[in-house]
Amino acid sequence: MRRREFLGVLSGAAATWPFGAHAQQPAMPVIGFLSARSPDDTTHLLAGFRQGLADGGFIERQNVTIEYRWAEGQYERLPALAAEIARRPVDVIVATGGEPAALAAKAATSIIPIVFAIGGDPVKAGLVASYSRPGGNATGMNILTRSLEAKRIGLLRDLVPLASMIGLLRNPRMPAAALYLADDTS
């Protein structure tokens, strides 16, 4: 092969290489985001979620796609929204807005990993087998625990020492609220 032919083949390969390399790159990861709430009342939480992703090197629309589904407080919509996400090619489902979203995601798939944050006990809810070994495809955290209630009440007492009564607002449609507030006779 003569020098001129060799340079022609080499430049042709160099010109087409970026296109071939682009075609071989892995697909952008997709996160399914399922929330029992609405985007309007979770703006601050979404900012934290996106910041956490960014801290891990994932920037929305640059190297990760997020498919959002919002039930807007209508829990009966969650199973259909979760099934819709599970039919999409998502890599993980983030279930937010309480136990109903996590339960809907778990009912929709046994394969796609699910990450949740709930106020109730994930073991009692049937989301995980145990705290130490969650098993299955779901894992997450419990943000309200009975063991912290004495500390929380103590903190309230320190903040408002003259308070004679403390009120608690809860969502009666949230399954964890009833379990969480039930008297513990044990």
ROSE-4610 file (N, C-alpha, C; in Angstrom, 1 decimal, always signed):
// ROSE-4610
residu = [M/M/M/R/R/R/R/R/R/R/R/R/E/E/E/F/F/F/L/L/L/G/G/G/V/V/V/L/L/L/S/S/S/G/G/G/A/A/A/A/A/A/A/A/A/T/T/T/W/W/W/P/P/P/F/F/F/G/G/G/A/A/A/H/H/H/A/A/A/Q/Q/Q/Q/Q/Q/P/P/P/A/A/A/M/M/M/P/P/P/V/V/V/I/I/I/G/G/G/F/F/F/L/L/L/S/S/S/A/A/A/R/R/R/S/S/S/P/P/P/D/D/D/D/D/D/T/T/T/T/T/T/H/H/H/L/L/L/L/L/L/A/A/A/G/G/G/F/F/F/R/R/R/Q/Q/Q/G/G/G/L/L/L/A/A/A/D/D/D/G/G/G/G/G/G/F/F/F/I/I/I/E/E/E/R/R/R/Q/Q/Q/N/N/N/V/V/V/T/T/T/I/I/I/E/E/E/Y/Y/Y/R/R/R/W/W/W/A/A/A/E/E/E/G/G/G/Q/Q/Q/Y/Y/Y/E/E/E/R/R/R/L/L/L/P/P/P/A/A/A/L/L/L/A/A/A/A/A/A/E/E/E/I/I/I/A/A/A/R/R/R/R/R/R/P/P/P/V/V/V/D/D/D/V/V/V/I/I/I/V/V/V/A/A/A/T/T/T/G/G/G/G/G/G/E/E/E/P/P/P/A/A/A/A/A/A/L/L/L/A/A/A/A/A/A/K/K/K/A/A/A/A/A/A/T/T/T/S/S/S/I/I/I/I/I/I/P/P/P/I/I/I/V/V/V/F/F/F/A/A/A/I/I/I/G/G/G/G/G/G/D/D/D/P/P/P/V/V/V/K/K/K/A/A/A/G/G/G/L/L/L/V/V/V/A/A/A/S/S/S/Y/Y/Y/S/S/S/R/R/R/P/P/P/G/G/G/G/G/G/N/N/N/A/A/A/T/T/T/G/G/G/M/M/M/N/N/N/I/I/I/L/L/L/T/T/T/R/R/R/S/S/S/L/L/L/E/E/E/A/A/A/K/K/K/R/R/R/I/I/I/G/G/G/L/L/L/L/L/L/R/R/R/D/D/D/L/L/L/V/V/V/P/P/P/L/L/L/A/A/A/S/S/S/M/M/M/I/I/I/G/G/G/L/L/L/L/L/L/R/R/R/N/N/N/P/P/P/R/R/R/M/M/M/P/P/P/A/A/A/A/A/A/A/A/A/L/L/L/Y/Y/Y/L/L/L/A/A/A/D/D/D/D/D/D/T/T/T/S/S/S]
num = [1/1/1/2/2/2/3/3/3/4/4/4/5/5/5/6/6/6/7/7/7/8/8/8/9/9/9/10/10/10/11/11/11/12/12/12/13/13/13/14/14/14/15/15/15/16/16/16/17/17/17/18/18/18/19/19/19/20/20/20/21/21/21/22/22/22/23/23/23/24/24/24/25/25/25/26/26/26/27/27/27/28/28/28/29/29/29/30/30/30/31/31/31/32/32/32/33/33/33/34/34/34/35/35/35/36/36/36/37/37/37/38/38/38/39/39/39/40/40/40/41/41/41/42/42/42/43/43/43/44/44/44/45/45/45/46/46/46/47/47/47/48/48/48/49/49/49/50/50/50/51/51/51/52/52/52/53/53/53/54/54/54/55/55/55/56/56/56/57/57/57/58/58/58/59/59/59/60/60/60/61/61/61/62/62/62/63/63/63/64/64/64/65/65/65/66/66/66/67/67/67/68/68/68/69/69/69/70/70/70/71/71/71/72/72/72/73/73/73/74/74/74/75/75/75/76/76/76/77/77/77/78/78/78/79/79/79/80/80/80/81/81/81/82/82/82/83/83/83/84/84/84/85/85/85/86/86/86/87/87/87/88/88/88/89/89/89/90/90/90/91/91/91/92/92/92/93/93/93/94/94/94/95/95/95/96/96/96/97/97/97/98/98/98/99/99/99/100/100/100/101/101/101/102/102/102/103/103/103/104/104/104/105/105/105/106/106/106/107/107/107/108/108/108/109/109/109/110/110/110/111/111/111/112/112/112/113/113/113/114/114/114/115/115/115/116/116/116/117/117/117/118/118/118/119/119/119/120/120/120/121/121/121/122/122/122/123/123/123/124/124/124/125/125/125/126/126/126/127/127/127/128/128/128/129/129/129/130/130/130/131/131/131/132/132/132/133/133/133/134/134/134/135/135/135/136/136/136/137/137/137/138/138/138/139/139/139/140/140/140/141/141/141/142/142/142/143/143/143/144/144/144/145/145/145/146/146/146/147/147/147/148/148/148/149/149/149/150/150/150/151/151/151/152/152/152/153/153/153/154/154/154/155/155/155/156/156/156/157/157/157/158/158/158/159/159/159/160/160/160/161/161/161/162/162/162/163/163/163/164/164/164/165/165/165/166/166/166/167/167/167/168/168/168/169/169/169/170/170/170/171/171/171/172/172/172/173/173/173/174/174/174/175/175/175/176/176/176/177/177/177/178/178/178/179/179/179/180/180/180/181/181/181/182/182/182/183/183/183/184/184/184/185/185/185/186/186/186]
x = [+0.9/+0.0/+0.9/+0.6/+1.4/+1.0/+1.9/+1.7/+0.4/+0.1/-1.1/-2.4/-2.4/-3.6/-3.7/-2.6/-2.6/-3.2/-2.7/-3.2/-4.7/-5.2/-6.6/-7.4/-7.0/-7.7/-7.7/-6.6/-6.5/-7.4/-7.4/-8.3/-9.8/-10.1/-11.5/-11.9/-11.0/-11.3/-11.4/-10.6/-10.6/-11.9/-12.4/-13.6/-14.8/-14.8/-16.0/-16.0/-14.8/-14.7/-15.6/-15.7/-16.6/-18.1/-18.5/-19.9/-20.0/-19.0/-19.1/-19.0/-18.1/-18.0/-19.3/-19.9/-21.2/-22.2/-22.3/-23.3/-23.1/-21.8/-21.5/-21.6/-21.9/-22.0/-23.2/-23.1/-24.3/-25.4/-26.6/-27.8/-27.7/-28.3/-28.4/-29.3/-28.8/-29.7/-31.0/-32.0/-33.3/-33.8/-34.2/-34.8/-36.3/-37.1/-38.5/-38.8/-39.4/-39.7/-41.2/-41.6/-43.1/-43.3/-44.3/-44.6/-46.1/-46.5/-47.9/-48.3/-47.3/-47.5/-47.6/-47.5/-47.5/-46.2/-45.8/-44.5/-44.5/-45.7/-45.7/-45.4/-45.8/-45.5/-44.2/-43.4/-42.2/-41.0/-41.1/-40.0/-38.7/-38.7/-37.5/-37.0/-37.8/-37.4/-36.7/-37.4/-36.8/-35.4/-35.3/-34.0/-32.9/-33.3/-32.3/-32.0/-33.1/-32.9/-31.9/-32.2/-31.3/-29.9/-29.7/-28.4/-27.7/-28.4/-27.8/-27.3/-28.2/-27.7/-26.5/-26.5/-25.4/-24.1/-24.2/-23.1/-22.5/-23.4/-22.9/-22.5/-22.5/-22.1/-23.2/-24.5/-25.6/-26.3/-26.4/-27.0/-28.2/-29.4/-30.6/-30.4/-30.8/-30.8/-29.4/-28.4/-27.0/-26.5/-26.6/-26.2/-27.1/-28.3/-29.4/-30.7/-31.7/-33.1/-34.0/-34.9/-35.8/-37.2/-38.0/-39.4/-40.2/-40.9/-41.7/-43.2/-43.7/-45.2/-45.7/-46.7/-47.2/-48.7/-49.0/-50.4/-51.2/-50.5/-51.1/-52.1/-51.7/-52.5/-53.7/-53.8/-54.8/-54.2/-54.2/-53.5/-54.0/-55.3/-55.8/-55.2/-54.5/-53.8/-52.4/-51.9/-50.5/-50.3/-51.2/-50.9/-50.8/-51.6/-51.5/-50.2/-49.9/-48.7/-47.4/-47.4/-46.3/-46.2/-47.3/-47.3/-46.8/-47.1/-46.7/-45.1/-44.6/-43.2/-42.5/-43.1/-42.5/-42.4/-43.3/-43.3/-42.3/-41.8/-40.8/-39.4/-38.4/-37.1/-36.4/-36.8/-36.1/-35.1/-34.1/-33.0/-33.3/-34.1/-34.4/-35.7/-36.5/-37.7/-37.5/-37.6/-37.6/-39.0/-39.5/-40.8/-40.9/-41.6/-41.6/-43.0/-43.2/-44.5/-45.2/-44.4/-45.0/-45.1/-45.7/-45.8/-46.7/-47.8/-48.6/-47.8/-46.8/-46.0/-45.1/-44.5/-43.6/-44.3/-45.5/-46.3/-46.7/-47.1/-47.5/-46.4/-45.2/-44.0/-43.7/-43.7/-43.4/-44.4/-45.7/-46.7/-46.5/-45.9/-45.8/-44.6/-43.6/-42.4/-41.7/-41.2/-40.3/-38.9/-38.6/-37.3/-36.6/-37.3/-36.6/-36.3/-35.1/-34.8/-35.7/-36.1/-36.9/-36.2/-36.2/-35.6/-36.7/-37.0/-38.1/-37.7/-38.5/-38.4/-39.8/-40.1/-41.4/-41.4/-42.6/-42.8/-43.1/-43.6/-43.9/-42.8/-43.1/-42.2/-42.2/-41.1/-41.1/-41.2/-40.8/-41.0/-42.4/-43.1/-44.5/-45.4/-44.9/-45.7/-45.5/-44.5/-44.2/-43.3/-42.7/-41.8/-40.4/-40.0/-38.7/-38.8/-37.9/-38.0/-37.5/-36.5/-35.9/-35.1/-34.7/-33.9/-32.5/-31.9/-30.5/-30.4/-31.4/-31.4/-32.7/-32.8/-34.1/-34.6/-33.7/-34.1/-34.9/-35.3/-36.2/-35.5/-36.4/-35.9/-36.1/-36.5/-36.8/-35.9/-35.5/-34.7/-35.0/-34.7/-35.0/-34.8/-35.5/-35.3/-36.6/-36.7/-37.8/-37.5/-38.2/-37.9/-38.6/-39.6/-40.3/-40.2/-39.6/-39.4/-39.9/-40.5/-41.0/-39.9/-38.7/-37.6/-37.2/-37.5/-37.1/-38.2/-39.4/-40.5/-40.3/-39.7/-39.4/-38.4/-37.5/-36.5/-37.2/-38.1/-38.8/-39.7/-40.4/-41.3/-40.4/-39.3/-38.4/-37.9/-37.6/-37.1/-38.3/-39.5/-40.6/-40.8/-40.6/-40.8/-39.7/-38.5/-37.4/-37.6/-38.2/-38.5/-39.7/-40.7/-41.9/-42.2/-41.4/-41.6/-42.9/-43.6/-44.9/-46.1/-45.9/-47.0/-47.6/-48.9/-49.7/-50.3/-50.3/-50.9/-50.1/-49.9/-49.2/-50.1/-50.3/-51.2/-50.4/-51.0/-50.4/-51.3/-50.9/-51.7/-51.2/-52.2/-51.8/-52.7/-52.3/-53.1/-53.8/-55.1/-55.8/-55.8/-55.5/-55.4/-54.1/-53.1/-51.8/-51.8/-51.6/-51.6/-50.7/-49.5/-48.5/-49.0/-49.8/-50.2/-51.0/-51.9/-52.7/-51.8/-51.0/-50.1/-49.1/-48.6/-47.6/-48.2/-49.5/-50.1/-50.9/-51.0/-51.7/-51.0/-51.7/-51.1/-50.3/-49.1/-48.2/-48.4/-49.1/-49.3/-48.3/-47.3/-46.3/-45.2]
y = [-1.2/+0.0/+1.2/+2.1/+3.4/+4.3/+5.3/+6.2/+7.0/+7.5/+8.3/+7.5/+6.2/+5.3/+5.1/+4.8/+4.6/+5.8/+7.0/+8.2/+8.4/+8.0/+8.2/+7.2/+6.0/+5.0/+5.5/+5.9/+6.4/+7.6/+8.6/+9.7/+9.4/+8.4/+8.0/+7.3/+6.5/+5.8/+6.8/+7.9/+8.9/+9.7/+10.0/+10.8/+10.0/+8.7/+7.9/+7.4/+7.4/+6.9/+7.5/+8.8/+9.4/+8.9/+8.6/+8.1/+6.7/+5.9/+4.5/+4.5/+5.3/+5.3/+5.8/+6.8/+7.3/+6.2/+5.4/+4.3/+3.2/+3.1/+2.0/+2.4/+3.7/+4.1/+3.6/+3.2/+2.7/+3.7/+3.2/+4.1/+4.9/+6.0/+6.9/+6.2/+6.1/+5.5/+6.3/+5.6/+6.2/+5.8/+6.9/+6.7/+7.0/+6.0/+6.3/+6.9/+8.0/+8.8/+8.8/+8.0/+7.9/+8.6/+9.5/+10.3/+10.3/+10.1/+10.3/+11.8/+12.6/+14.1/+14.7/+16.1/+16.8/+17.6/+17.9/+18.6/+20.0/+20.6/+21.9/+21.9/+20.8/+20.8/+20.0/+19.7/+19.0/+19.6/+20.9/+21.6/+21.5/+21.7/+21.7/+20.3/+19.3/+17.9/+17.5/+17.9/+17.6/+18.3/+19.5/+20.2/+19.3/+18.8/+17.9/+16.6/+16.1/+14.8/+15.1/+16.1/+16.4/+16.7/+17.4/+17.7/+16.5/+15.5/+14.3/+13.5/+13.5/+12.9/+13.5/+14.9/+15.6/+15.3/+15.2/+14.8/+13.5/+12.6/+11.3/+11.3/+12.5/+12.6/+12.4/+12.5/+12.3/+13.6/+14.2/+15.4/+15.1/+15.6/+15.3/+15.9/+15.1/+15.5/+15.5/+15.3/+15.2/+13.8/+13.1/+11.7/+10.8/+11.4/+10.5/+11.2/+10.3/+10.7/+10.4/+11.2/+11.0/+11.0/+9.9/+9.8/+10.1/+11.2/+11.6/+11.2/+10.7/+10.4/+10.9/+11.7/+12.3/+11.9/+11.4/+11.0/+12.2/+13.3/+14.5/+14.3/+13.4/+13.1/+12.1/+11.7/+10.7/+9.3/+8.7/+7.4/+6.3/+6.4/+5.4/+5.4/+6.5/+6.5/+5.9/+5.6/+5.1/+3.8/+2.8/+1.5/+1.6/+2.4/+2.6/+3.4/+4.4/+5.1/+4.3/+3.4/+2.5/+1.5/+1.0/+0.0/+0.7/+1.9/+2.6/+2.8/+3.1/+3.3/+1.9/+0.9/-0.5/-1.0/-0.5/-0.9/-0.2/+0.9/+1.7/+1.1/+1.3/+0.8/+1.6/+1.5/+2.3/+1.4/+2.0/+1.2/+1.1/+2.1/+2.1/+2.9/+2.6/+3.4/+4.0/+5.3/+6.1/+6.3/+5.8/+5.9/+6.9/+8.0/+9.1/+9.4/+10.2/+10.7/+9.7/+8.8/+7.9/+6.4/+5.7/+4.2/+3.8/+4.5/+4.1/+4.1/+5.0/+5.0/+3.8/+3.5/+2.4/+1.1/+0.9/-0.3/-0.5/+0.6/+0.5/+0.1/+0.7/+0.3/-1.2/-1.6/-3.0/-4.0/-3.6/-4.4/-4.4/-3.3/-3.2/-4.0/-4.3/-5.0/-5.8/-6.9/-7.7/-7.7/-7.0/-7.0/-5.7/-4.6/-3.3/-2.9/-2.4/-2.0/-0.8/-0.8/+0.3/+0.9/+2.2/+2.9/+3.8/+3.7/+4.4/+5.1/+6.1/+6.7/+6.8/+6.1/+6.1/+6.4/+6.7/+7.0/+5.8/+4.8/+3.6/+2.6/+1.4/+0.3/-0.5/-0.5/-1.2/-2.7/-3.2/-4.7/-5.0/-4.3/-4.5/-4.2/-3.3/-3.0/-4.0/-4.9/-5.9/-5.5/-4.3/-3.8/-4.6/-4.9/-5.6/-6.8/-7.8/-8.9/-8.5/-7.7/-7.3/-6.0/-5.3/-4.2/-4.5/-5.6/-6.0/-6.6/-7.4/-8.0/-7.8/-6.7/-6.3/-7.4/-8.0/-9.0/-8.4/-9.2/-8.7/-7.5/-6.7/-5.6/-4.2/-4.1/-2.9/-2.6/-1.4/-0.9/+0.5/+1.0/+2.4/+2.7/+3.8/+4.2/+4.6/+4.4/+4.8/+6.1/+7.2/+8.5/+8.8/+8.1/+8.3/+7.0/+7.1/+5.9/+6.2/+5.2/+5.4/+5.7/+5.1/+5.3/+6.8/+7.6/+9.0/+9.9/+9.4/+10.2/+10.9/+10.2/+10.9/+12.0/+11.9/+13.0/+14.1/+13.8/+14.9/+15.7/+15.0/+15.6/+16.5/+15.9/+16.7/+17.9/+17.9/+19.0/+20.1/+19.6/+20.5/+21.2/+20.4/+21.0/+22.1/+21.8/+22.8/+24.0/+23.9/+25.0/+25.9/+25.2/+25.9/+25.4/+25.8/+25.2/+25.5/+26.5/+26.8/+26.1/+25.4/+24.7/+23.7/+23.7/+22.7/+21.6/+21.9/+20.9/+20.9/+19.7/+19.6/+18.9/+19.5/+18.9/+18.3/+17.3/+16.6/+16.5/+16.9/+16.7/+15.5/+14.7/+13.5/+13.4/+12.7/+12.4/+11.0/+11.0/+9.8/+8.8/+9.2/+8.3/+7.7/+8.1/+7.5/+6.3/+5.1/+3.9/+3.9/+4.5/+4.5/+5.3/+6.3/+7.2/+6.5/+5.6/+4.9/+3.9/+3.2/+2.3/+3.1/+4.2/+5.0/+5.6/+6.0/+6.7/+5.8/+4.5/+3.6/+3.4/+3.2/+3.0/+1.7/+1.8/+0.6/+0.1/-1.0/-1.5/-2.5/-2.8/-3.8/-3.1]
z = [+0.0/+0.0/+0.0/-0.9/-0.9/+0.2/+0.4/+1.5/+1.3/+0.1/-0.1/+0.2/-0.2/+0.0/+1.5/+2.2/+3.6/+4.4/+4.0/+4.7/+4.4/+3.2/+2.8/+3.7/+3.8/+4.6/+6.1/+6.6/+8.0/+8.2/+7.3/+7.5/+7.4/+6.5/+6.5/+7.8/+8.3/+9.6/+10.7/+10.7/+11.8/+11.7/+10.4/+10.2/+10.7/+10.5/+10.8/+12.3/+12.9/+14.3/+15.3/+15.3/+16.3/+16.2/+15.0/+14.8/+15.3/+15.0/+15.5/+17.0/+17.6/+19.0/+19.7/+19.1/+19.6/+19.6/+18.6/+18.5/+19.5/+20.0/+20.9/+22.4/+22.6/+24.0/+24.7/+26.0/+26.6/+26.7/+26.8/+26.9/+28.2/+28.2/+29.4/+30.4/+31.7/+32.7/+32.9/+33.3/+33.5/+34.9/+35.6/+37.0/+36.9/+37.4/+37.5/+38.8/+38.8/+40.1/+40.3/+41.3/+41.6/+42.9/+42.9/+44.1/+44.4/+45.6/+46.0/+46.1/+46.1/+46.2/+44.9/+44.9/+43.7/+43.5/+42.3/+42.1/+42.8/+43.0/+43.6/+45.1/+45.8/+47.2/+47.6/+46.6/+46.8/+46.1/+45.8/+45.1/+45.9/+47.2/+48.0/+48.0/+48.1/+48.1/+46.7/+45.7/+44.3/+44.2/+44.7/+44.6/+45.4/+46.5/+47.3/+46.5/+45.9/+45.2/+44.0/+43.3/+42.1/+42.6/+43.7/+44.2/+44.6/+45.3/+45.6/+44.4/+43.4/+42.1/+41.5/+41.6/+41.0/+41.8/+43.1/+44.0/+43.6/+43.1/+42.6/+41.2/+40.5/+39.1/+38.1/+38.5/+37.6/+37.5/+36.3/+36.0/+35.1/+35.5/+34.7/+33.3/+32.3/+30.9/+30.3/+31.1/+30.6/+30.6/+31.7/+31.8/+32.5/+32.8/+33.4/+33.0/+32.8/+32.5/+33.7/+34.0/+35.1/+34.6/+34.7/+34.3/+35.6/+35.6/+36.8/+36.6/+37.7/+37.8/+39.2/+39.1/+40.3/+40.6/+41.8/+42.1/+42.6/+43.0/+43.5/+44.7/+45.6/+46.7/+46.5/+45.3/+44.9/+44.9/+46.1/+46.2/+45.3/+44.9/+44.1/+42.7/+42.3/+41.0/+41.1/+42.2/+42.4/+41.7/+41.8/+41.1/+39.6/+39.0/+37.5/+37.2/+38.0/+37.7/+37.9/+38.9/+39.2/+38.0/+37.6/+36.5/+35.2/+35.0/+33.8/+33.9/+35.0/+35.2/+35.0/+35.5/+35.4/+34.0/+33.2/+31.8/+31.0/+31.5/+30.8/+31.1/+30.3/+30.6/+31.6/+32.9/+33.9/+34.6/+35.2/+35.9/+37.4/+37.9/+39.3/+39.5/+40.5/+40.8/+42.2/+42.2/+43.5/+43.9/+45.0/+45.5/+46.6/+46.5/+47.5/+47.8/+48.9/+49.3/+50.2/+50.8/+51.8/+51.3/+52.3/+52.1/+50.9/+50.6/+49.4/+48.1/+47.9/+46.7/+46.6/+47.8/+47.9/+47.7/+48.3/+48.1/+46.6/+46.0/+44.6/+43.7/+44.0/+43.2/+43.4/+44.6/+44.9/+44.2/+44.2/+43.5/+42.0/+41.5/+40.0/+39.5/+40.3/+39.8/+40.9/+40.5/+41.5/+40.9/+39.8/+39.2/+39.3/+39.0/+39.0/+40.5/+40.8/+42.1/+42.5/+43.8/+44.3/+45.5/+45.6/+46.7/+47.3/+48.6/+49.2/+50.5/+50.9/+52.2/+52.7/+53.8/+54.3/+55.8/+56.3/+57.7/+58.6/+58.0/+58.7/+58.8/+59.3/+59.4/+58.1/+57.4/+56.1/+56.2/+57.4/+57.6/+57.8/+58.7/+58.9/+57.6/+56.8/+55.6/+54.5/+54.7/+53.7/+52.6/+52.7/+51.7/+51.7/+52.9/+53.0/+54.0/+53.9/+54.9/+56.3/+56.3/+57.6/+57.4/+58.5/+58.4/+57.9/+58.5/+58.2/+56.8/+56.4/+55.1/+54.4/+53.7/+53.1/+52.1/+51.3/+50.4/+49.2/+48.3/+47.2/+46.4/+45.9/+45.0/+45.7/+46.9/+47.6/+48.7/+48.9/+50.0/+50.3/+51.5/+51.7/+53.2/+53.6/+55.0/+55.6/+56.9/+57.7/+58.4/+58.1/+58.6/+59.9/+60.3/+61.6/+62.4/+63.5/+64.3/+65.7/+66.3/+67.7/+68.7/+68.4/+69.4/+69.5/+68.5/+68.5/+69.1/+69.3/+69.7/+71.0/+72.0/+73.3/+73.1/+72.2/+71.9/+71.2/+70.3/+69.6/+70.5/+71.4/+72.4/+73.4/+73.8/+74.6/+73.9/+72.7/+71.9/+71.8/+71.6/+71.6/+72.9/+74.0/+75.4/+75.6/+75.1/+75.3/+74.4/+73.3/+72.4/+72.9/+73.5/+74.0/+75.4/+76.4/+77.7/+78.4/+78.0/+78.6/+77.9/+76.9/+76.2/+77.1/+77.2/+78.0/+77.1/+75.8/+74.9/+73.6/+73.0/+71.8/+70.8/+69.6/+68.6/+67.5/+66.9/+65.8/+64.7/+63.5/+62.3/+61.5/+61.0/+60.3/+59.1/+58.1/+56.9/+57.2/+57.4/+57.7/+56.5/+55.3/+54.2/+54.1/+54.9/+54.9/+55.8/+55.2/+56.1/+57.3/+57.1/+58.2/+59.4/+59.1/+60.2/+61.2/+60.8/+61.8/+62.6/+62.0/+62.7/+63.6/+63.1/+63.8/+65.1/+65.0/+66.1/+67.1/+66.7/+67.5/+68.9/+69.9/+71.2/+71.2/+71.7/+71.9/+73.3/+73.4/+74.7/+75.2/+74.3/+74.7/+75.5]
